[in-house]
Amino acid sequence: MQLTTNSQLDARNINFTENYSIGRGSVLFADYQAVYAYFSNCSFVRNYAYQGGVFYVQYSSQVVVVASTITSNFAVTGGVAYVNNDGQIAITAGTKVFGNSALNTCFLFLINTQQFSQLSGITVTQNDQNHALIPKTKFLSINGSYGFLQAPYFA
């Protein structure tokens, strides 16, 4: 979906599964100026976009996600969302965010925004970077170089 200038969307109880975009935001591209989109009790699973695996938010637009599940999404940058140019995102109220990935920034990528984005009352687990410069297994074994990270931290 692409919403533009002053558009509003209220989406409830919807499953967004396997949507693809070679550009921005596989489910929502909140484009130029003052878009507002509200998602409640939705599921976002296995969606893909070049930027913002699920959401791309820009130019004073706002996306609110409550009581939803966001899992197994992918982007080159911003596995769940790419927020820029004074865009704003709020993910709240029991939303579960897990298993998302990206080549760069597996969860949220925020750039050039003076607006406050909000994460509150959510669970964020097992999001990962694909093709990391240092593989997770090697990172955990380089104890000497990262002495301040003790083994119990990873247990």
Contacts in CASP RR format, 6 or more apart in sequence:
PFRMAT RR
TARGET T0000
AUTHOR 0000-0000-0000
METHOD contacts of the structure
MODEL  1
MQLTTNSQLDARNINFTENYSIGRGSVLFADYQAVYAYFSNCSFVRNYAY
QGGVFYVQYSSQVVVVASTITSNFAVTGGVAYVNNDGQIAITAGTKVFGN
SALNTCFLFLINTQQFSQLSGITVTQNDQNHALIPKTKFLSINGSYGFLQ
APYFA
1 9 0 8 1.000
1 27 0 8 1.000
1 28 0 8 1.000
1 29 0 8 1.000
2 28 0 8 1.000
2 29 0 8 1.000
2 31 0 8 1.000
3 9 0 8 1.000
3 28 0 8 1.000
3 29 0 8 1.000
3 30 0 8 1.000
3 31 0 8 1.000
3 35 0 8 1.000
3 37 0 8 1.000
3 61 0 8 1.000
4 31 0 8 1.000
4 32 0 8 1.000
4 33 0 8 1.000
4 35 0 8 1.000
5 31 0 8 1.000
5 32 0 8 1.000
5 33 0 8 1.000
5 34 0 8 1.000
5 35 0 8 1.000
6 33 0 8 1.000
6 34 0 8 1.000
6 35 0 8 1.000
7 35 0 8 1.000
7 36 0 8 1.000
8 35 0 8 1.000
8 36 0 8 1.000
8 37 0 8 1.000
9 28 0 8 1.000
9 35 0 8 1.000
9 36 0 8 1.000
9 37 0 8 1.000
9 38 0 8 1.000
10 38 0 8 1.000
11 37 0 8 1.000
11 38 0 8 1.000
11 39 0 8 1.000
11 40 0 8 1.000
11 42 0 8 1.000
12 39 0 8 1.000
12 40 0 8 1.000
12 41 0 8 1.000
12 42 0 8 1.000
13 40 0 8 1.000
13 41 0 8 1.000
13 42 0 8 1.000
14 39 0 8 1.000
14 42 0 8 1.000
14 43 0 8 1.000
15 42 0 8 1.000
15 43 0 8 1.000
15 45 0 8 1.000
16 26 0 8 1.000
16 27 0 8 1.000
16 42 0 8 1.000
16 43 0 8 1.000
16 44 0 8 1.000
16 45 0 8 1.000
16 47 0 8 1.000
16 54 0 8 1.000
17 43 0 8 1.000
17 45 0 8 1.000
17 46 0 8 1.000
17 47 0 8 1.000
18 45 0 8 1.000
18 46 0 8 1.000
18 47 0 8 1.000
19 26 0 8 1.000
19 27 0 8 1.000
19 47 0 8 1.000
19 48 0 8 1.000
20 26 0 8 1.000
20 47 0 8 1.000
20 48 0 8 1.000
20 49 0 8 1.000
21 29 0 8 1.000
21 48 0 8 1.000
21 49 0 8 1.000
21 50 0 8 1.000
21 53 0 8 1.000
22 49 0 8 1.000
22 50 0 8 1.000
23 49 0 8 1.000
23 50 0 8 1.000
23 51 0 8 1.000
24 49 0 8 1.000
24 50 0 8 1.000
24 51 0 8 1.000
24 52 0 8 1.000
24 56 0 8 1.000
24 82 0 8 1.000
25 49 0 8 1.000
25 51 0 8 1.000
25 52 0 8 1.000
25 53 0 8 1.000
25 54 0 8 1.000
25 55 0 8 1.000
25 56 0 8 1.000
25 75 0 8 1.000
25 82 0 8 1.000
26 47 0 8 1.000
26 48 0 8 1.000
26 49 0 8 1.000
26 52 0 8 1.000
26 53 0 8 1.000
26 54 0 8 1.000
26 73 0 8 1.000
27 44 0 8 1.000
27 47 0 8 1.000
27 53 0 8 1.000
27 54 0 8 1.000
27 55 0 8 1.000
28 37 0 8 1.000
28 54 0 8 1.000
28 55 0 8 1.000
28 56 0 8 1.000
28 57 0 8 1.000
28 63 0 8 1.000
29 56 0 8 1.000
30 37 0 8 1.000
30 55 0 8 1.000
30 56 0 8 1.000
30 57 0 8 1.000
30 58 0 8 1.000
30 61 0 8 1.000
30 62 0 8 1.000
30 63 0 8 1.000
30 87 0 8 1.000
31 58 0 8 1.000
31 59 0 8 1.000
31 61 0 8 1.000
32 58 0 8 1.000
32 59 0 8 1.000
33 59 0 8 1.000
33 60 0 8 1.000
33 61 0 8 1.000
34 59 0 8 1.000
34 60 0 8 1.000
34 61 0 8 1.000
35 57 0 8 1.000
35 61 0 8 1.000
35 62 0 8 1.000
36 61 0 8 1.000
36 62 0 8 1.000
36 64 0 8 1.000
37 61 0 8 1.000
37 62 0 8 1.000
37 63 0 8 1.000
37 64 0 8 1.000
38 64 0 8 1.000
38 66 0 8 1.000
39 63 0 8 1.000
39 64 0 8 1.000
39 65 0 8 1.000
39 66 0 8 1.000
39 68 0 8 1.000
40 66 0 8 1.000
40 67 0 8 1.000
40 68 0 8 1.000
41 66 0 8 1.000
41 67 0 8 1.000
41 68 0 8 1.000
42 65 0 8 1.000
42 68 0 8 1.000
42 69 0 8 1.000
43 68 0 8 1.000
43 69 0 8 1.000
43 71 0 8 1.000
44 54 0 8 1.000
44 68 0 8 1.000
44 69 0 8 1.000
44 70 0 8 1.000
44 71 0 8 1.000
44 73 0 8 1.000
45 69 0 8 1.000
45 71 0 8 1.000
45 72 0 8 1.000
45 73 0 8 1.000
46 72 0 8 1.000
46 73 0 8 1.000
47 53 0 8 1.000
47 54 0 8 1.000
47 73 0 8 1.000
47 74 0 8 1.000
48 73 0 8 1.000
48 74 0 8 1.000
48 75 0 8 1.000
49 56 0 8 1.000
49 75 0 8 1.000
50 75 0 8 1.000
50 76 0 8 1.000
50 77 0 8 1.000
51 75 0 8 1.000
51 76 0 8 1.000
51 77 0 8 1.000
51 78 0 8 1.000
51 82 0 8 1.000
51 109 0 8 1.000
52 75 0 8 1.000
52 77 0 8 1.000
52 78 0 8 1.000
52 79 0 8 1.000
52 80 0 8 1.000
52 81 0 8 1.000
52 82 0 8 1.000
52 109 0 8 1.000
53 73 0 8 1.000
53 74 0 8 1.000
53 75 0 8 1.000
53 78 0 8 1.000
53 79 0 8 1.000
53 80 0 8 1.000
53 81 0 8 1.000
53 82 0 8 1.000
53 100 0 8 1.000
53 102 0 8 1.000
54 70 0 8 1.000
54 73 0 8 1.000
54 79 0 8 1.000
54 80 0 8 1.000
54 81 0 8 1.000
55 63 0 8 1.000
55 80 0 8 1.000
55 81 0 8 1.000
55 82 0 8 1.000
55 83 0 8 1.000
55 89 0 8 1.000
56 81 0 8 1.000
56 82 0 8 1.000
56 83 0 8 1.000
57 63 0 8 1.000
57 81 0 8 1.000
57 82 0 8 1.000
57 83 0 8 1.000
57 84 0 8 1.000
57 87 0 8 1.000
57 88 0 8 1.000
57 89 0 8 1.000
58 83 0 8 1.000
58 84 0 8 1.000
58 85 0 8 1.000
58 86 0 8 1.000
58 87 0 8 1.000
59 85 0 8 1.000
59 86 0 8 1.000
59 87 0 8 1.000
60 86 0 8 1.000
60 87 0 8 1.000
60 88 0 8 1.000
60 115 0 8 1.000
61 87 0 8 1.000
61 88 0 8 1.000
62 87 0 8 1.000
62 88 0 8 1.000
62 89 0 8 1.000
62 90 0 8 1.000
62 115 0 8 1.000
63 81 0 8 1.000
63 88 0 8 1.000
63 89 0 8 1.000
63 90 0 8 1.000
64 89 0 8 1.000
64 90 0 8 1.000
64 92 0 8 1.000
65 89 0 8 1.000
65 90 0 8 1.000
65 91 0 8 1.000
65 92 0 8 1.000
65 95 0 8 1.000
66 92 0 8 1.000
66 93 0 8 1.000
66 94 0 8 1.000
66 95 0 8 1.000
67 93 0 8 1.000
67 94 0 8 1.000
67 95 0 8 1.000
68 95 0 8 1.000
68 96 0 8 1.000
69 95 0 8 1.000
69 96 0 8 1.000
70 80 0 8 1.000
70 91 0 8 1.000
70 95 0 8 1.000
70 96 0 8 1.000
70 97 0 8 1.000
70 98 0 8 1.000
70 100 0 8 1.000
71 96 0 8 1.000
71 97 0 8 1.000
71 98 0 8 1.000
71 99 0 8 1.000
71 100 0 8 1.000
72 99 0 8 1.000
72 100 0 8 1.000
73 79 0 8 1.000
73 80 0 8 1.000
73 100 0 8 1.000
73 101 0 8 1.000
74 100 0 8 1.000
74 101 0 8 1.000
74 102 0 8 1.000
74 130 0 8 1.000
75 82 0 8 1.000
75 102 0 8 1.000
76 102 0 8 1.000
76 103 0 8 1.000
76 104 0 8 1.000
77 102 0 8 1.000
77 103 0 8 1.000
77 104 0 8 1.000
77 105 0 8 1.000
77 109 0 8 1.000
78 102 0 8 1.000
78 104 0 8 1.000
78 105 0 8 1.000
78 106 0 8 1.000
78 107 0 8 1.000
78 108 0 8 1.000
78 109 0 8 1.000
79 100 0 8 1.000
79 101 0 8 1.000
79 102 0 8 1.000
79 105 0 8 1.000
79 106 0 8 1.000
79 107 0 8 1.000
79 109 0 8 1.000
79 127 0 8 1.000
80 97 0 8 1.000
80 100 0 8 1.000
80 106 0 8 1.000
80 107 0 8 1.000
80 108 0 8 1.000
80 127 0 8 1.000
81 89 0 8 1.000
81 107 0 8 1.000
81 108 0 8 1.000
81 109 0 8 1.000
82 109 0 8 1.000
83 89 0 8 1.000
83 108 0 8 1.000
83 109 0 8 1.000
83 110 0 8 1.000
83 111 0 8 1.000
83 113 0 8 1.000
83 117 0 8 1.000
84 110 0 8 1.000
84 111 0 8 1.000
84 112 0 8 1.000
84 113 0 8 1.000
85 112 0 8 1.000
85 113 0 8 1.000
86 112 0 8 1.000
86 113 0 8 1.000
86 114 0 8 1.000
86 115 0 8 1.000
87 113 0 8 1.000
87 115 0 8 1.000
87 117 0 8 1.000
88 113 0 8 1.000
88 115 0 8 1.000
88 116 0 8 1.000
88 117 0 8 1.000
89 108 0 8 1.000
89 117 0 8 1.000
89 118 0 8 1.000
90 117 0 8 1.000
90 118 0 8 1.000
90 119 0 8 1.000
90 120 0 8 1.000
91 97 0 8 1.000
91 118 0 8 1.000
91 119 0 8 1.000
91 120 0 8 1.000
91 122 0 8 1.000
92 118 0 8 1.000
92 119 0 8 1.000
92 120 0 8 1.000
92 121 0 8 1.000
92 122 0 8 1.000
93 120 0 8 1.000
93 121 0 8 1.000
93 122 0 8 1.000
94 121 0 8 1.000
94 122 0 8 1.000
94 123 0 8 1.000
95 121 0 8 1.000
95 122 0 8 1.000
95 123 0 8 1.000
96 122 0 8 1.000
96 123 0 8 1.000
97 107 0 8 1.000
97 122 0 8 1.000
97 123 0 8 1.000
97 124 0 8 1.000
97 125 0 8 1.000
97 127 0 8 1.000
98 123 0 8 1.000
98 124 0 8 1.000
98 125 0 8 1.000
98 126 0 8 1.000
98 127 0 8 1.000
99 125 0 8 1.000
99 126 0 8 1.000
99 127 0 8 1.000
99 128 0 8 1.000
100 106 0 8 1.000
100 107 0 8 1.000
100 127 0 8 1.000
100 128 0 8 1.000
101 127 0 8 1.000
101 128 0 8 1.000
101 129 0 8 1.000
101 130 0 8 1.000
102 109 0 8 1.000
102 129 0 8 1.000
102 130 0 8 1.000
103 129 0 8 1.000
103 130 0 8 1.000
103 131 0 8 1.000
104 129 0 8 1.000
105 129 0 8 1.000
106 127 0 8 1.000
106 128 0 8 1.000
106 129 0 8 1.000
106 130 0 8 1.000
107 124 0 8 1.000
107 127 0 8 1.000
108 117 0 8 1.000
108 119 0 8 1.000
110 117 0 8 1.000
128 136 0 8 1.000
132 139 0 8 1.000
134 142 0 8 1.000
139 146 0 8 1.000
140 154 0 8 1.000
143 149 0 8 1.000
143 151 0 8 1.000
END
